[in-house]
């Protein structure tokens, strides 16, 4: 998913789900969308038997996103710069954290499928809005020197 935006000649449609630059925020799409899309398929296999599937899934995805942010800013704060290998490892670690949380909790007594779905939709809306109307704070800064879509 990392290069879909470029491969589609900077299509606004692909910007809805794929990173448009190298900012931390845009890279959060790499965590969110595969997990959210997989959740739809997963629902048909295990979600129907647990009434809180989407609530736990939303929590696990948010935990994955938060993991990326916390791990990235901690290691770059300590070292003073970023490197590709730790960045890729952080992605895999965040997916692992998200998955482990979900596996541990998906049978919980949560009864809020609708709230989980609404949270996931809200996060998607946030990605869309901030991709096209980018705040000028560090989370959204592309190290190549710009914010948002170039």
Backbone as ProteinMPNN parsed JSONL, in Angstrom:
{"seq_chain_A": "XXXXXXXXXXXXXXXXXXXXXXXXXXXXXXXXXXXXXXXXXXXXXXXXXXXXXXXXXXXXXXXXXXXXXXXXXXXXXXXXXXXXXXXXXXXXXXXXXXXXXXXXXXXXXXXXXXXXXXXXXXXXXXXXXXXXXXXXXXXXXXXXXXXXXX", "coords_chain_A": {"N_chain_A": [[0.818, -1.211, 0.0], [2.097, 1.131, 0.361], [3.109, 2.468, -1.894], [1.002, 2.919, -3.612], [-0.321, 5.358, -4.063], [1.566, 6.871, -5.54], [1.882, 5.123, -7.727], [-0.553, 5.372, -8.953], [-0.5, 7.774, -10.195], [-0.721, 9.963, -8.376], [-3.435, 9.905, -7.536], [-6.443, 11.173, -6.259], [-8.361, 9.494, -5.269], [-6.974, 7.183, -4.417], [-5.573, 8.388, -2.413], [-7.313, 8.389, -0.35], [-6.96, 6.059, 1.04], [-4.288, 5.339, 0.978], [-0.86, 6.161, 1.827], [0.216, 9.508, 1.199], [2.507, 10.865, 1.465], [5.644, 10.971, 3.271], [5.158, 11.332, 5.969], [4.619, 10.67, 9.489], [1.927, 10.499, 10.192], [0.653, 9.851, 7.709], [1.752, 7.353, 7.322], [0.442, 5.926, 9.228], [-1.804, 5.059, 8.007], [-0.996, 2.719, 6.825], [-1.105, 0.934, 8.868], [-3.754, 1.134, 9.767], [-5.644, 0.668, 7.517], [-5.143, -1.978, 6.283], [-5.686, -3.594, 8.559], [-8.341, -2.833, 9.153], [-9.712, -3.485, 6.783], [-9.225, -6.234, 6.685], [-10.649, -6.908, 8.946], [-13.309, -6.801, 8.142], [-13.57, -9.1, 6.526], [-12.812, -10.988, 8.407], [-14.88, -10.798, 10.209], [-16.95, -12.349, 9.142], [-16.089, -14.897, 9.645], [-15.383, -15.196, 12.4], [-16.505, -13.101, 13.761], [-19.313, -12.917, 13.8], [-20.191, -14.555, 15.819], [-19.537, -13.315, 18.127], [-20.72, -10.716, 19.886], [-19.496, -8.287, 20.332], [-17.505, -7.888, 18.497], [-16.619, -5.831, 16.601], [-16.193, -3.706, 18.321], [-14.049, -4.533, 19.957], [-12.245, -4.953, 17.887], [-11.944, -2.345, 16.87], [-10.755, -1.115, 19.103], [-8.367, -2.586, 19.171], [-7.17, -1.871, 16.731], [-6.852, 0.887, 17.093], [-5.023, 0.767, 19.173], [-2.852, -0.34, 17.804], [-2.262, 1.784, 16.042], [-1.61, 3.798, 17.909], [0.63, 2.558, 19.007], [2.496, 2.707, 16.905], [2.941, 5.484, 16.818], [3.926, 6.056, 19.43], [6.189, 4.326, 19.645], [7.737, 5.171, 17.427], [8.249, 7.96, 17.935], [9.564, 7.749, 20.358], [11.926, 6.226, 19.808], [13.139, 7.842, 17.816], [13.389, 10.171, 19.231], [15.266, 9.486, 21.143], [17.507, 8.63, 19.634], [17.754, 10.67, 17.769], [17.375, 10.812, 15.052], [15.771, 9.213, 12.221], [15.544, 5.849, 10.949], [15.221, 3.495, 8.283], [15.007, 0.664, 8.773], [14.354, 0.32, 11.621], [11.9, 1.688, 11.439], [10.336, 0.035, 9.789], [10.319, -2.24, 11.39], [8.894, -1.23, 13.564], [6.384, -0.947, 12.396], [5.683, -3.693, 12.006], [5.761, -4.563, 14.67], [3.71, -3.008, 15.765], [1.49, -4.044, 14.422], [1.574, -6.623, 15.438], [1.142, -6.096, 18.195], [-1.455, -5.033, 18.057], [-2.842, -7.259, 17.017], [-2.38, -9.218, 19.0], [-3.676, -8.029, 21.186], [-6.299, -8.07, 20.233], [-6.768, -10.883, 19.913], [-6.543, -11.716, 22.553], [-8.724, -10.456, 23.69], [-11.095, -10.72, 22.169], [-13.247, -12.337, 22.81], [-14.498, -11.073, 24.831], [-16.991, -9.522, 26.923], [-17.98, -7.335, 25.612], [-20.487, -5.421, 24.09], [-20.904, -3.833, 21.927], [-21.025, -3.5, 18.995], [-21.892, -1.608, 17.094], [-20.798, 0.819, 18.051], [-18.077, 0.279, 17.73], [-17.904, 0.039, 14.924], [-18.628, 2.648, 14.223], [-16.5, 4.076, 15.347], [-14.357, 3.147, 13.779], [-15.158, 4.149, 11.278], [-15.103, 6.886, 11.867], [-12.341, 7.243, 12.335], [-11.407, 6.733, 9.759], [-12.564, 8.899, 8.42], [-11.157, 10.958, 9.677], [-8.593, 10.406, 8.685], [-9.059, 11.009, 5.98], [-9.826, 13.768, 6.037], [-7.539, 14.984, 7.241], [-5.612, 14.299, 5.411], [-6.158, 15.853, 3.202], [-6.529, 18.39, 4.276], [-4.221, 19.409, 5.936], [-2.921, 19.662, 9.171], [-0.348, 21.795, 10.424], [1.718, 20.444, 12.08], [4.199, 18.433, 13.746], [3.573, 15.632, 13.497], [2.387, 15.45, 11.015], [4.283, 16.249, 9.244], [6.238, 15.886, 6.395], [9.409, 14.529, 5.995], [10.723, 15.382, 3.727], [10.146, 17.98, 3.493], [7.553, 19.185, 3.469], [3.952, 19.459, 4.048], [1.113, 17.327, 3.945], [-0.507, 16.699, 0.79], [1.634, 17.009, -1.943]], "CA_chain_A": [[0.0, 0.0, 0.0], [2.935, 2.311, 0.526], [3.39, 3.175, -3.145], [-0.188, 2.97, -4.462], [-0.597, 6.749, -4.437], [2.481, 7.227, -6.64], [1.608, 4.267, -8.88], [-1.797, 5.82, -9.597], [-0.273, 9.167, -10.612], [-1.227, 10.865, -7.334], [-4.898, 9.897, -7.589], [-7.134, 11.572, -5.026], [-9.097, 8.322, -4.782], [-6.068, 6.338, -3.636], [-5.168, 9.153, -1.223], [-8.276, 8.092, 0.71], [-6.531, 4.882, 1.809], [-2.846, 5.101, 0.884], [-0.038, 7.318, 2.201], [0.522, 10.458, 0.126], [3.847, 11.389, 1.719], [6.435, 10.192, 4.231], [4.895, 11.736, 7.346], [4.184, 9.617, 10.411], [0.473, 10.397, 10.063], [0.29, 9.115, 6.498], [2.149, 5.962, 7.503], [-0.544, 5.263, 10.076], [-2.739, 4.395, 7.083], [-0.481, 1.375, 6.572], [-1.581, 0.113, 9.975], [-5.212, 1.168, 9.863], [-6.455, 0.107, 6.44], [-5.112, -3.446, 6.192], [-6.389, -4.187, 9.698], [-9.777, -2.568, 9.022], [-10.237, -4.284, 5.663], [-9.198, -7.628, 7.132], [-11.716, -7.067, 9.947], [-14.571, -7.075, 7.443], [-13.556, -10.524, 6.175], [-12.722, -11.721, 9.671], [-16.206, -10.776, 10.832], [-17.769, -13.446, 8.624], [-15.599, -16.164, 10.173], [-15.446, -15.273, 13.865], [-17.174, -11.939, 14.334], [-20.755, -13.094, 13.97], [-20.502, -15.274, 17.056], [-19.195, -12.454, 19.262], [-21.494, -9.491, 19.677], [-18.659, -7.103, 20.459], [-16.36, -8.052, 17.603], [-16.107, -4.578, 16.051], [-15.725, -2.867, 19.419], [-12.696, -4.999, 20.284], [-11.406, -4.718, 16.703], [-11.627, -0.91, 16.839], [-9.771, -0.873, 20.16], [-7.072, -3.172, 18.798], [-6.601, -1.058, 15.654], [-6.388, 2.137, 17.71], [-3.809, 0.422, 19.912], [-1.806, -0.471, 16.801], [-1.919, 3.139, 15.597], [-0.923, 4.443, 19.024], [1.94, 1.912, 19.13], [3.376, 3.295, 15.893], [3.286, 6.848, 17.236], [4.75, 6.014, 20.642], [7.484, 3.701, 19.358], [8.502, 6.003, 16.501], [8.747, 9.183, 18.56], [10.521, 7.395, 21.403], [13.25, 5.876, 19.286], [13.755, 8.989, 17.143], [13.74, 11.14, 20.271], [16.485, 9.014, 21.8], [18.61, 8.588, 18.668], [17.872, 11.974, 17.13], [16.968, 10.731, 13.653], [15.062, 7.978, 11.923], [16.149, 4.893, 10.029], [14.186, 2.682, 7.657], [14.838, -0.659, 9.388], [13.496, 0.423, 12.808], [10.553, 2.101, 11.033], [9.637, -1.169, 9.317], [10.101, -3.078, 12.582], [7.809, -0.619, 14.332], [5.138, -1.33, 11.726], [5.381, -5.087, 12.34], [5.481, -4.634, 16.114], [2.379, -2.426, 16.005], [0.51, -5.034, 13.947], [1.605, -7.701, 16.434], [0.468, -5.598, 19.407], [-2.879, -4.948, 17.732], [-3.373, -8.614, 16.874], [-2.371, -9.883, 20.311], [-4.759, -7.449, 21.982], [-7.572, -8.583, 19.722], [-6.88, -12.307, 20.23], [-6.747, -11.845, 24.0], [-9.967, -9.828, 24.16], [-12.242, -10.752, 21.267], [-14.37, -13.041, 23.419], [-14.96, -10.321, 25.997], [-18.427, -9.278, 26.981], [-18.347, -6.081, 24.943], [-21.727, -5.604, 23.341], [-21.013, -2.551, 21.245], [-20.58, -3.571, 17.609], [-22.162, -0.354, 16.402], [-19.817, 1.832, 18.453], [-16.817, -0.072, 17.09], [-18.008, 0.41, 13.515], [-18.617, 4.112, 14.15], [-15.127, 4.515, 15.638], [-13.545, 2.88, 12.587], [-15.566, 5.123, 10.255], [-14.581, 8.182, 12.301], [-10.895, 7.255, 12.085], [-11.245, 6.869, 8.308], [-12.889, 10.297, 8.104], [-10.009, 11.753, 10.141], [-7.538, 10.22, 7.682], [-9.427, 11.747, 4.759], [-9.778, 15.207, 6.288], [-6.17, 15.442, 7.486], [-4.811, 14.12, 4.202], [-6.411, 16.974, 2.292], [-6.444, 19.63, 5.055], [-3.203, 18.933, 6.856], [-2.406, 20.575, 10.201], [1.109, 21.993, 10.349], [2.413, 19.983, 13.282], [5.219, 17.447, 13.428], [2.985, 14.35, 13.101], [1.977, 15.539, 9.619], [5.385, 16.798, 8.455], [7.025, 14.987, 5.561], [10.82, 14.92, 6.118], [11.197, 15.993, 2.486], [9.967, 19.424, 3.629], [6.212, 19.713, 3.247], [2.817, 18.853, 4.738], [0.001, 16.9, 3.097], [-0.277, 16.35, -0.615], [2.531, 17.988, -2.56]], "C_chain_A": [[0.856, 1.268, 0.0], [3.066, 3.128, -0.752], [2.167, 3.334, -4.051], [-0.475, 4.39, -4.932], [0.283, 7.179, -5.613], [2.167, 6.428, -7.9], [0.351, 4.692, -9.635], [-1.719, 7.284, -10.014], [-0.936, 10.165, -9.674], [-2.748, 11.013, -7.372], [-5.504, 10.264, -6.237], [-7.913, 10.4, -4.432], [-8.178, 7.439, -3.938], [-5.564, 7.059, -2.392], [-6.115, 8.9, -0.059], [-7.823, 6.929, 1.583], [-5.025, 4.67, 1.843], [-2.066, 6.347, 1.298], [0.279, 8.196, 0.997], [1.886, 11.108, 0.318], [4.526, 10.53, 2.778], [6.224, 10.611, 5.685], [4.46, 10.54, 8.192], [2.681, 9.415, 10.268], [0.077, 9.563, 8.851], [0.676, 7.644, 6.609], [1.212, 5.208, 8.448], [-1.612, 4.575, 9.23], [-2.303, 2.961, 6.808], [-0.855, 0.411, 7.692], [-3.098, 0.006, 9.939], [-5.917, 0.378, 8.762], [-6.335, -1.396, 6.259], [-5.86, -4.119, 7.348], [-7.893, -3.999, 9.587], [-10.397, -3.389, 7.903], [-10.277, -5.758, 6.045], [-10.324, -7.896, 8.133], [-13.054, -7.384, 9.293], [-14.651, -8.554, 7.077], [-13.567, -11.397, 7.421], [-14.085, -11.826, 10.351], [-17.034, -11.98, 10.395], [-17.316, -14.807, 9.134], [-15.72, -16.262, 11.688], [-16.283, -14.155, 14.481], [-18.644, -12.13, 14.621], [-21.11, -13.776, 15.29], [-20.143, -14.485, 18.312], [-19.808, -11.079, 19.036], [-20.666, -8.211, 19.772], [-17.449, -7.113, 19.559], [-15.781, -6.714, 17.147], [-15.644, -3.607, 17.136], [-14.29, -3.247, 19.792], [-11.758, -4.758, 19.108], [-11.008, -3.246, 16.623], [-10.586, -0.577, 17.901], [-8.399, -1.401, 19.763], [-6.4, -2.364, 17.692], [-6.089, 0.267, 16.203], [-5.114, 1.912, 18.512], [-2.622, 0.258, 18.957], [-1.324, 0.881, 16.312], [-1.131, 3.87, 16.682], [0.482, 3.859, 19.208], [2.934, 2.493, 18.139], [3.861, 4.657, 16.367], [4.256, 6.829, 18.416], [6.138, 5.444, 20.349], [8.343, 4.583, 18.453], [9.088, 7.221, 17.22], [9.691, 8.894, 19.725], [11.887, 7.074, 20.822], [13.901, 7.043, 18.556], [14.127, 10.084, 18.133], [15.031, 10.773, 20.963], [17.678, 9.107, 20.85], [18.835, 9.938, 18.002], [17.568, 11.983, 15.648], [16.293, 9.384, 13.416], [15.828, 7.142, 10.901], [15.054, 3.976, 9.494], [13.96, 1.352, 8.376], [14.028, -0.574, 10.684], [12.062, 0.852, 12.464], [9.73, 0.901, 10.576], [9.353, -2.097, 10.495], [8.963, -2.537, 13.44], [6.456, -0.961, 13.713], [4.742, -2.753, 12.121], [5.051, -5.259, 13.821], [4.093, -4.091, 16.409], [1.276, -3.374, 15.54], [0.429, -6.187, 14.94], [0.883, -7.289, 17.706], [-1.044, -5.553, 19.186], [-3.51, -6.338, 17.688], [-3.43, -9.339, 18.209], [-3.471, -9.338, 21.215], [-6.105, -8.015, 21.531], [-7.774, -10.047, 20.118], [-7.181, -12.515, 21.71], [-8.144, -11.386, 24.425], [-11.199, -10.047, 23.292], [-13.434, -11.525, 21.804], [-14.929, -12.303, 24.632], [-16.457, -10.04, 25.888], [-18.846, -7.94, 26.391], [-19.586, -6.354, 24.103], [-21.964, -4.415, 22.431], [-20.493, -2.606, 19.808], [-20.76, -2.252, 16.891], [-21.141, 0.721, 16.77], [-18.456, 1.54, 17.832], [-16.804, 0.306, 15.62], [-17.935, 1.924, 13.36], [-17.216, 4.676, 14.415], [-14.239, 4.31, 14.41], [-13.886, 3.844, 11.451], [-15.031, 6.505, 10.602], [-13.077, 8.294, 12.047], [-10.633, 7.42, 10.589], [-11.53, 8.312, 7.875], [-11.741, 11.218, 8.52], [-8.852, 11.621, 9.154], [-7.838, 11.033, 6.427], [-9.254, 13.245, 4.971], [-8.339, 15.687, 6.427], [-5.22, 15.161, 6.324], [-4.951, 15.335, 3.299], [-6.317, 18.341, 2.974], [-5.498, 19.352, 6.226], [-2.793, 19.987, 7.871], [-0.882, 20.668, 10.102], [1.75, 21.73, 11.71], [3.287, 18.795, 12.889], [4.663, 16.108, 12.942], [2.687, 14.315, 11.603], [3.103, 16.006, 8.693], [6.114, 15.696, 7.698], [8.477, 15.434, 5.648], [11.41, 15.535, 4.849], [10.866, 17.485, 2.442], [8.579, 19.978, 3.38], [5.183, 18.974, 4.095], [1.787, 18.426, 3.696], [0.416, 16.514, 1.695], [0.579, 17.425, -1.251], [1.994, 18.485, -3.885]], "O_chain_A": [[0.371, 2.35, -0.329], [3.129, 4.356, -0.695], [2.3, 3.843, -5.163], [-0.836, 4.595, -6.091], [-0.204, 7.783, -6.569], [2.181, 6.969, -9.006], [0.209, 4.401, -10.823], [-2.743, 7.952, -10.166], [-1.621, 11.09, -10.111], [-3.275, 12.119, -7.254], [-5.115, 9.722, -5.202], [-8.099, 10.332, -3.217], [-8.569, 6.996, -2.858], [-5.17, 6.415, -1.42], [-5.768, 9.164, 1.093], [-8.245, 6.816, 2.734], [-4.534, 3.893, 2.661], [-2.555, 7.466, 1.139], [0.574, 7.695, -0.088], [2.367, 11.819, -0.564], [4.016, 9.467, 3.134], [7.037, 10.273, 6.545], [3.994, 9.529, 7.667], [2.211, 8.278, 10.228], [-0.754, 8.661, 8.965], [-0.002, 6.783, 6.05], [1.201, 3.977, 8.457], [-2.248, 3.623, 9.68], [-3.141, 2.087, 6.582], [-0.913, -0.8, 7.477], [-3.656, -1.084, 10.065], [-6.718, -0.505, 9.066], [-7.362, -2.054, 6.093], [-6.579, -5.096, 7.141], [-8.65, -4.919, 9.899], [-11.491, -3.93, 8.062], [-11.254, -6.451, 5.76], [-10.886, -8.991, 8.159], [-13.844, -8.156, 9.837], [-15.681, -9.193, 7.293], [-14.251, -12.419, 7.473], [-14.395, -12.832, 10.99], [-17.747, -12.565, 11.209], [-18.074, -15.775, 9.065], [-16.118, -17.304, 12.208], [-16.721, -14.275, 15.626], [-19.171, -11.567, 15.581], [-22.209, -13.591, 15.812], [-20.411, -14.93, 19.428], [-19.443, -10.373, 18.097], [-21.114, -7.155, 19.325], [-16.468, -6.419, 19.826], [-14.581, -6.482, 17.289], [-14.782, -2.767, 16.88], [-13.426, -2.381, 19.925], [-10.598, -4.398, 19.308], [-9.852, -2.935, 16.336], [-9.638, 0.162, 17.631], [-7.386, -0.741, 19.993], [-5.182, -2.19, 17.713], [-5.011, 0.721, 15.821], [-4.227, 2.765, 18.529], [-1.509, 0.676, 19.277], [-0.121, 1.107, 16.18], [-0.104, 4.488, 16.4], [1.419, 4.59, 19.529], [4.087, 2.744, 18.489], [5.056, 4.947, 16.321], [5.282, 7.507, 18.396], [7.146, 6.018, 20.76], [9.543, 4.727, 18.685], [10.287, 7.483, 17.124], [10.539, 9.727, 20.043], [12.899, 7.595, 21.292], [15.114, 7.223, 18.666], [15.072, 10.84, 17.903], [15.811, 11.651, 21.333], [18.737, 9.608, 21.227], [19.971, 10.308, 17.706], [17.509, 13.051, 15.038], [16.252, 8.53, 14.302], [16.631, 7.646, 10.116], [14.07, 3.714, 10.185], [12.811, 0.955, 8.567], [13.078, -1.342, 10.839], [11.115, 0.426, 13.124], [8.56, 0.771, 10.936], [8.269, -2.673, 10.586], [8.164, -3.303, 13.978], [5.493, -1.234, 14.429], [3.604, -2.996, 12.523], [4.153, -6.023, 14.174], [3.37, -4.662, 17.226], [0.241, -3.49, 16.196], [-0.66, -6.671, 15.248], [0.089, -8.063, 18.241], [-1.814, -5.99, 20.041], [-4.581, -6.562, 18.252], [-4.421, -10.003, 18.515], [-4.125, -10.099, 21.928], [-6.941, -8.39, 22.354], [-8.843, -10.41, 20.608], [-7.974, -13.382, 22.075], [-8.683, -11.88, 25.416], [-12.278, -9.584, 23.664], [-14.541, -11.371, 21.287], [-15.743, -12.852, 25.375], [-17.083, -10.304, 24.861], [-19.954, -7.468, 26.647], [-19.703, -7.409, 23.481], [-23.109, -4.033, 22.192], [-19.607, -1.832, 19.446], [-19.873, -1.821, 16.154], [-20.67, 1.452, 15.899], [-17.75, 2.471, 17.444], [-15.81, 0.834, 15.12], [-17.254, 2.426, 12.465], [-16.801, 5.642, 13.774], [-13.461, 5.192, 14.046], [-12.992, 4.303, 10.74], [-14.556, 7.222, 9.721], [-12.6, 9.334, 11.591], [-9.736, 8.166, 10.195], [-10.805, 8.869, 7.051], [-11.396, 12.149, 7.794], [-8.202, 12.613, 8.823], [-6.944, 11.677, 5.878], [-8.606, 13.916, 4.168], [-7.953, 16.679, 5.808], [-4.132, 15.734, 6.266], [-3.975, 15.791, 2.702], [-6.053, 19.344, 2.311], [-5.93, 19.096, 7.35], [-2.368, 21.08, 7.497], [-0.221, 19.698, 9.73], [2.244, 22.633, 12.385], [3.119, 18.224, 11.811], [5.247, 15.505, 12.041], [2.734, 13.248, 10.992], [2.895, 16.142, 7.488], [6.549, 14.704, 8.282], [8.766, 16.605, 5.402], [12.481, 16.141, 4.893], [11.239, 18.182, 1.499], [8.451, 21.169, 3.096], [5.499, 17.994, 4.769], [1.614, 19.097, 2.679], [1.536, 16.064, 1.453], [0.292, 18.614, -1.12], [2.629, 19.315, -4.536]]}, "name": "protein", "num_of_chains": 1, "seq": "XXXXXXXXXXXXXXXXXXXXXXXXXXXXXXXXXXXXXXXXXXXXXXXXXXXXXXXXXXXXXXXXXXXXXXXXXXXXXXXXXXXXXXXXXXXXXXXXXXXXXXXXXXXXXXXXXXXXXXXXXXXXXXXXXXXXXXXXXXXXXXXXXXXXXX"}
